[in-house]
Amino acid sequence: MAKLTKKRKEALAKFDSNTKYPLTEAVDVVKELINTNFDSSVDLNVRLGVDPRKANQMVRGSVTLPHGSGKTVKVLVLCTPDKEEEAKNAGADYYGLDEYIKKIKDGWTDIDVVITMPSVMPKVGALGRILGPRGLMPNPKTGTVTMDIAKAVNEVKAGKIDFKVDKFGIIHAGIGKGSFDKQKLVDNARELLTTIIKLKPTSSKGTYVKSVYISGTMSPGVQIEPKSITA
């Protein structure tokens, strides 16, 4: 068993790891636990009572965080030349088609979001093996395959995030930074969690939200009482 560091022991002593805290209190605890010399990310881990191996129990979607994620998002728009000006004016960091498809095939993935158009999806589909495992593959369900390029770019830049349940039935998502004030983190967490709850598959039986943890970078997770999410 790994030896606990002094900082880890001090952090664990500040709260009861067996207690489920109301959302607002959990945010207070996490802000107190954050002890990094950089602006720590604040993340939610939501374990769901679904079987991701079944297509009708796959939970995925997107949500626009009310106060943004605090992260500078690099956006690539794969589009035809007539849409490049729209992408540029909306604030896309990169835009084009064939040159970026070649760059990605050569190993370039220094981007956070890829947006594209339905008409070029056959070309983009060839990048699935590279973009898919990195969570970068455009998808109509998350609004990243669209003719309204400007709207898609603006939403991402404003704090829209995509989420997807992993093979263990857990959704991992960033909801802000440690420098955010308490209410901003509470609002962002509540928006994400209520969105996940609305996406409950009809085929899912039993308890849907099994556990929710909130944590900062390098800090222990604090368990949230699920009933406090919509309170």
N, C-alpha and C positions, 0 to 999 in steps of 0.2 A: 504493500500500500504506500502511495506517495506521501512524503512528509509534508505537513502543512507549514507554509511559510508564516512568518510573524504577521505580515499584513493580512494574510488569509484568516488567521486566528482572530485578529482584531476585528475583522469584518464580520465573521460568524458570531462574535460575541455581542454584536449590536442589535441582533434580532433573533427571533425564534424561528428556526428553519422548518419547524413542524406546524407553524400557524399559518392559516389562510387569512391574509389581510384584505380589508376592503380596498378597492382600487386606489382611492385617494391616499390612504395610509401607505400602501405598497410603494407608491411613487415617492412619498416622503422618505421611506426607508432606503430606496435605491439611490436617491440623491445624496443621502448621508453616507452610503457605502462607497460611492464613486471616489476613487483616490488615484487618479492618473494625472500625469503632467501634460496631457493633451485633452481636447474636448471629446470625452468618451461618447460613444454611441449608446443609445438606450434601445433595447430590443425586447420583443415579446415572443414567447414560445408557447404555442397553443396546441395541446394534445387533444385530438378528436377521436371520437368513437366511430371511426369509419375504416373500411378496408380499401386502401388506395389501389389494390390490385384489381378491383372491380371498377369498370368504367363508370357505372352509375353511382359510385361513391367517391369519385375524384372531386375534391373541393379546390377550386381555383377561381381567382377573380382579381379585381383591382379596386383600389380605393384612393380617393384624394384626401390626404391628411389635412385637416383644417389649418394647421400651422406649418405645413411643409415638413420635410424630413431633416432639414439642416444640412443635407448633403448636396454638394455640387455634382449634378448629374450630367454626364457626357452622353449626348444623344447623336446617333447616326441615323440619317434618313436615306434609305435606299429607294431612289425614285427616278423617273424619267426626267430628261432635261427641262421639260415644261413646268415641273414642280419644284425645281431647285431653288428658284427665287422665293417661293412660298416658304420652303424649309429654312432658308437663310434668314428671312425677315422674322420668322417665328422664334429664332434663337437656336436652331440646330447647330451643333458643333461641327458636324461633318455631313455632307450630302453629296449624292452622286449614285452611280450604280456599278458599272462593270469594274472600274478601278478599285472600288471598295470590296467588291466580291472577290477580286483577285487578292487583295491585301489580307482578307480574312482567311482565304484558302492557304495563304502563305504563313498564317499563324498570328495575325494581328487581331486582338480582341480587347484593346484598351478603350472600352466603351461600357456604358451602364445600361443603355436601352437602345433597341433597334426598332425603328418604325418603317413601314413600307406600304406599298399600294397593292391592291388585289391583282392588278395586271402583271406585276413583276414577281409574284409569288413563285411561279415555276423556277425562276432563276434563284430566288432566295432559298427555296426548298432544298437546293443542293448543298446548302450550308448547315443543314440540320444537325449533322454529326458534330459540328464544331460549336454552333450556337446553342443547341439543345441542352447539353450537359452544363452549360454555364448560365442557363436560365435567360438567354438572350433571344431565343427564337420568337419572331413576331407571331401574334395570334389574334384573330378577329375578336375572340371573347374578351381580351384585355384592351381592345381598342388600338392595338399597334399595327393592325392591317386595315387601312382606311384611305379614302380619297381626301378626307379633310386633314391634310398634313398639319396645317397650322394649329388646329384645335388639339391634335394629339401631342404635338411638341409643347404647346402651352400648358397642357394638363400635367405632363411629366415634369416640366420645369417648376410648376407650382406645387409639387409635392405628391403627385400620383404615384403609387407603388403597386406592383403586381405581387401576388402571393400564390403559393401552390403547396398543397399538402405533400410531404415527402413520403418515402416508402414505409416509414415508421408511423405514419398518421399524424405528423407534427408540422405545423406551419411556423416558420421562423420569419420575422419581419422587424425591420428597424422603424421606430416611431419617433425618433428625434435625437437630440443631443443632451448631454448632461448640463449644458449651459442654459437649456430651455427652462422657463419657470414651471412650477408645479402644474398650473392649470393647463398650460399648453400640452404637456405630456399626458395629462388626464384626458383632455379632449381628443388627442390623436389616438390614444389607446382605445378609448370608447368607440371612436369611429371605426377603427379596424375590427374590433371585436364584435360590434353589432352587425357589421357587414358579413363577417364570417358566420354568425348565427343565422342570418337571413339565407345563407347558402346551404343550409342543412339539406342533404339529399333525402328524398322521401323514402329511399330504401334503407336508410340508416336506422337501426334499432337500438334501444337502450339510451344510455347517457351520451349526448352528442359532445358537449365540451367537458372533457374529463379533467383537464388541469390547465392552468394558465400561470406562467412565470414571467416576471419582468426582471431585467438585469442590465447592468452597465458593462462596458468593456472591462474584462478582467475582474469583475465583481461577482459574488454568488447570486443565484437567482432567488427572488422573493415570490412566494406563491400568492396568487390573487384569489379571493373568494369569487367564484363565477357569478353568484347571485348579485354581486355588487356592480357588475358591468353595466347594467341598464338602470341602475338606481339613480 
